[in-house]
Amino acid sequence: MKKDTLLKGTLILAAAALVARALGILQRVPIEHILGDKGNQYYGIANNLYLLLLAVATAGIPSAVSKMVSERYSLGRENEARQIYRAALLFGAAAGLLITLVMLGLAPMISALMHDPGAAASIRAIAPSLILFPVIAMMRGYFQGRHNMSAGGLSQIVEQILRVASAVALAFAFSAWGWSDEKVAAGASFGSVFGSIGAFGVMLYYARKLASADKASGTAKHASGGRRLKLGDIYRELFRLSVPIVLTAITVQMMYTLDGVLLHPLLRGHFQPETIDAWGSVLLQNAQSIAGIPVILAVALSQSIIPVISSAHATGDRAKVGAQSSLAVRIAVFSGMPIVLLLSVGAYSVNGCLFSSSRGSLVVGLLSFGTIFQIGMMVTNSILLGIGQPRKATMHALTGILVKIVLSFALAPWMGVYGLIAATSICFLWTLGFNILSLKKRSDLRVIDKGRWAGFLAAIAVTAAVLWGLQSAVLALLAGLPDRGALFFSSAVMGVAVLLVYPALLILFRVITREEAGSYPGPVRKLLAPLFRLRAGRASGG
């Protein structure tokens, strides 16, 4: 089976993540229309718990499997790689069964803890999908170790297509039959089971294909290379590599799950029950879905930067580590900021265009704005892992979670849902700040030169003002159209404007120089070239 190059593999994973995120939002939009506030909370609670447990069961271990398998195959120790694969599958099967049984058995207790007993049915409905997903994750890790990203990427896309189609179909059917929000939310949650079955089928197909390729090439005949490994030794190595990755990977999902857990206990008695339910519906469905959009590129960058940083660190090239780290952080922040501005300043239009109304747009906008710190946190986490400092990344993430909890208790009773959002953003900022401090001690990291900060902040302010003005103007001009049409046109106009105005301002205010742009990927350089020529022409003309 043909191996994927690093660039091709990164593009495949990034495309799969983009499709998965788009389909995930596509799923939530019709479900949000079908369900009421309570039903949306039930679905959001079950989905967040499922994503958190899935991250605990799988995040990090597939990456560790990939690393261990790749090393063994490069050294000709194929037999050891196969032993690691079998051990990983055994762990995945056991973890999937255990977590599924726990969710089924403790669903009433979990939903009662969250003060939403009606969520128990949704938690139980989504639980069976976790039987297969840990095994699927181990298989994806093995294929990545064999330099084949196509299998994992395609399985992720198939999973999302089946999940979305079945979830929406079940929700519509149950709603048409007049069933309660509790049962409709449970039907939508059950869609994840169909997704897991589809993804598992794709991985089985690729597993058979890989086995046939190994047999044809003679690889299987030489599988005796290496020694006999003990299960205990395999799992010790797996967990040593994966635990720090797991703890940093679940930070974001932990934040979102904590919001679902703390919303009712902290706000009860301070706000009206109807207000709390409305906030919960918007936060768990609309805001968290939209806030997941800006981080897509950061996820791909975080995955691709690790081998680059690891290589430079292994040779002791401190300057290269600093240069590559600085470039990665700048690309992440510069590319993420326009999307963050669009979704935060234009939250009224985007929220109303995607969901049933623009209700709760301030919640959406504030949570979306905080994702710029999340983007920086994710990329710096990966850099710390690349330079062999996973414990630093873990410590910063754990203390950030502690800050989130303390601030939630302090702010939510008098600020409501906005206190929870502020606590989340401060958690991301806390973790990002300490990550940068650790990297500065170990490399020549420079996020943005001191002389460019004023220009960068000015570019943000001007872009935000332009977006706000365009949104107000378009909505005023199209006041006679149906609300959804006006909101769609407003979102589209702002989307085009941010792509034109923001990069032009970065160059105009000399935040990005021609020399620095020379280190950017080719397509980005081509897009920026006309802007540099325009600035040069104006400078010479003046």
Rosetta blueprint (number, residue, H / E / L):
1 M L
2 K L
3 K L
4 D L
5 T L
6 L H
7 L H
8 K H
9 G H
10 T H
11 L H
12 I H
13 L H
14 A H
15 A H
16 A H
17 A H
18 L H
19 V H
20 A H
21 R H
22 A H
23 L H
24 G H
25 I H
26 L H
27 Q H
28 R H
29 V H
30 P H
31 I H
32 E H
33 H H
34 I H
35 L L
36 G L
37 D H
38 K H
39 G H
40 N H
41 Q H
42 Y H
43 Y H
44 G H
45 I H
46 A H
47 N H
48 N H
49 L H
50 Y H
51 L H
52 L H
53 L H
54 L H
55 A H
56 V H
57 A H
58 T H
59 A L
60 G L
61 I H
62 P H
63 S H
64 A H
65 V H
66 S H
67 K H
68 M H
69 V H
70 S H
71 E H
72 R H
73 Y H
74 S H
75 L L
76 G L
77 R L
78 E H
79 N H
80 E H
81 A H
82 R H
83 Q H
84 I H
85 Y H
86 R H
87 A H
88 A H
89 L H
90 L H
91 F H
92 G H
93 A H
94 A H
95 A H
96 G H
97 L H
98 L H
99 I H
100 T H
101 L H
102 V H
103 M H
104 L H
105 G H
106 L H
107 A H
108 P H
109 M H
110 I H
111 S H
112 A H
113 L H
114 M L
115 H L
116 D L
117 P H
118 G H
119 A H
120 A H
121 A H
122 S H
123 I H
124 R H
125 A H
126 I H
127 A H
128 P H
129 S H
130 L H
131 I H
132 L L
133 F H
134 P H
135 V H
136 I H
137 A H
138 M H
139 M H
140 R H
141 G H
142 Y H
143 F H
144 Q H
145 G H
146 R L
147 H L
148 N L
149 M L
150 S H
151 A H
152 G H
153 G H
154 L H
155 S H
156 Q H
157 I H
158 V H
159 E H
160 Q H
161 I H
162 L H
163 R H
164 V H
165 A H
166 S H
167 A H
168 V H
169 A H
170 L H
171 A H
172 F H
173 A H
174 F H
175 S H
176 A H
177 W L
178 G L
179 W L
180 S L
181 D H
182 E H
183 K H
184 V H
185 A H
186 A H
187 G H
188 A H
189 S H
190 F H
191 G H
192 S H
193 V H
194 F H
195 G H
196 S H
197 I H
198 G H
199 A H
200 F H
201 G H
202 V H
203 M H
204 L H
205 Y H
206 Y H
207 A H
208 R H
209 K H
210 L H
211 A H
212 S H
213 A H
214 D H
215 K H
216 A H
217 S H
218 G L
219 T L
220 A H
221 K H
222 H H
223 A L
224 S L
225 G L
226 G L
227 R L
228 R L
229 L L
230 K L
231 L H
232 G H
233 D H
234 I H
235 Y H
236 R H
237 E H
238 L H
239 F H
240 R H
241 L H
242 S H
243 V H
244 P H
245 I H
246 V H
247 L H
248 T H
249 A H
250 I L
251 T H
252 V H
253 Q H
254 M H
255 M H
256 Y H
257 T H
258 L H
259 D H
260 G H
261 V H
262 L H
263 L H
264 H H
265 P H
266 L H
267 L H
268 R E
269 G L
270 H L
271 F E
272 Q L
273 P H
274 E H
275 T H
276 I H
277 D H
278 A H
279 W H
280 G H
281 S H
282 V H
283 L H
284 L H
285 Q H
286 N H
287 A H
288 Q H
289 S H
290 I H
291 A H
292 G L
293 I L
294 P L
295 V L
296 I H
297 L H
298 A H
299 V H
300 A H
301 L H
302 S H
303 Q H
304 S H
305 I H
306 I H
307 P H
308 V H
309 I H
310 S H
311 S H
312 A H
313 H H
314 A H
315 T L
316 G L
317 D L
318 R H
319 A H
320 K H
321 V H
322 G H
323 A H
324 Q H
325 S H
326 S H
327 L H
328 A H
329 V H
330 R H
331 I H
332 A H
333 V H
334 F H
335 S H
336 G H
337 M H
338 P H
339 I H
340 V H
341 L H
342 L H
343 L H
344 S H
345 V H
346 G L
347 A H
348 Y H
349 S H
350 V H
351 N H
352 G H
353 C H
354 L H
355 F L
356 S L
357 S L
358 S L
359 R L
360 G L
361 S H
362 L H
363 V H
364 V H
365 G H
366 L H
367 L H
368 S H
369 F H
370 G L
371 T H
372 I H
373 F H
374 Q H
375 I H
376 G H
377 M H
378 M H
379 V H
380 T H
381 N H
382 S H
383 I H
384 L H
385 L H
386 G H
387 I L
388 G L
389 Q L
390 P H
391 R H
392 K H
393 A H
394 T H
395 M H
396 H H
397 A H
398 L H
399 T H
400 G H
401 I H
402 L H
403 V H
404 K H
405 I H
406 V H
407 L H
408 S H
409 F H
410 A H
411 L H
412 A H
413 P H
414 W H
415 M H
416 G L
417 V H
418 Y H
419 G H
420 L H
421 I H
422 A H
423 A H
424 T H
425 S H
426 I H
427 C H
428 F H
429 L H
430 W H
431 T H
432 L H
433 G H
434 F H
435 N H
436 I H
437 L H
438 S H
439 L H
440 K H
441 K H
442 R H
443 S L
444 D L
445 L L
446 R L
447 V L
448 I L
449 D L
450 K H
451 G H
452 R H
453 W H
454 A H
455 G H
456 F H
457 L H
458 A H
459 A H
460 I H
461 A H
462 V H
463 T H
464 A H
465 A H
466 V H
467 L H
468 W H
469 G H
470 L H
471 Q H
472 S H
473 A H
474 V H
475 L H
476 A H
477 L H
478 L L
479 A L
480 G L
481 L L
482 P L
483 D H
484 R H
485 G H
486 A H
487 L H
488 F H
489 F H
490 S H
491 S H
492 A H
493 V H
494 M H
495 G H
496 V H
497 A H
498 V H
499 L H
500 L H
501 V H
502 Y H
503 P H
504 A H
505 L H
506 L H
507 I H
508 L H
509 F L
510 R L
511 V L
512 I L
513 T L
514 R H
515 E H
516 E H
517 A H
518 G L
519 S L
520 Y L
521 P L
522 G H
523 P H
524 V H
525 R H
526 K H
527 L H
528 L H
529 A H
530 P H
531 L H
532 F H
533 R H
534 L H
535 R H
536 A H
537 G H
538 R H
539 A H
540 S H
541 G H
542 G L
